[in-house]
């Protein structure tokens, strides 16, 4: 009989993360539907590119971070958005060296949110010594929550329906269902050997991409260079691995969440054979 993640040693962390993700998601959704001024600003991201930030990012960030630090005061904290509260700043200072740390993206897919899209969500990940061990991704428009705890499997829950265990089916890949948020030719020569049997779909949210692979809807996503922060991948990392997928940097090394950015890019695959084919080019 399968053991529930809610029966794990991280049960309290999982419950709190799920509850606060849903609360933040509903607040973000209310802001999007209200028609109020989103107060869009631009900031310089870890990839040295400008990215938008809105009032929804800021409100969700404050709600999530304050709740997590209140429940787990000794844990470190890394978040994509700025914090000014002294208690939160202390948690941020602990993050690189703390045994346990939360890594947060309060609104992944901000561009989709601004444009009235649906593929945006909240990422809450927990690391132990720099390795992702718990992840919660909540998508408020569709009321879908993906979650996982190391050793206890990966799950998808829609609304109040019973959660469904995620397993990536092992099958022969004839056409690679790849995900990209840029022109796929940019990642040549990695895709060059695969492109003739690839079908590309563009999705905005990094977490949605990875969860879609964990669910078996897609096979491959590659991010080149410094294309994201730890918050883009952390929660989704464990969700994918617990579903049977593979994720690493372009050299085949596990992503180190003691660093705030991915300096070597990332490979996300649902199938070992395909993952190894990509590594032959990127290493």
Buried (B, 14 or more C-beta within 10 A) or exposed (E): EEEBBBEBEBBEBBBBBBEBBBBBBEBBBEBBEEEEEBEEEEEEBBBEEEBBBBBBBBBBBBBBBBBBBEBBEEBBBBBBBEBEEEEBEEBBEBBBEBEBBBBBBBBBBBBBBBEEBBBBBBBBBBBBEBBBBBBBBBBBBEBBBBBBBBEBBBBBBEEEEEBEEBBBEEEEBEEBBBBBBEEBEEBEEBBEBBBEEBEBBEBBBBBBBBBBBBBBEBBBBBBBEBBBBBBBBBBBBBBBBBBBBBBBBBEBEEBBBBBBBBEBBBBBBBBEEBBEBBBEBBE
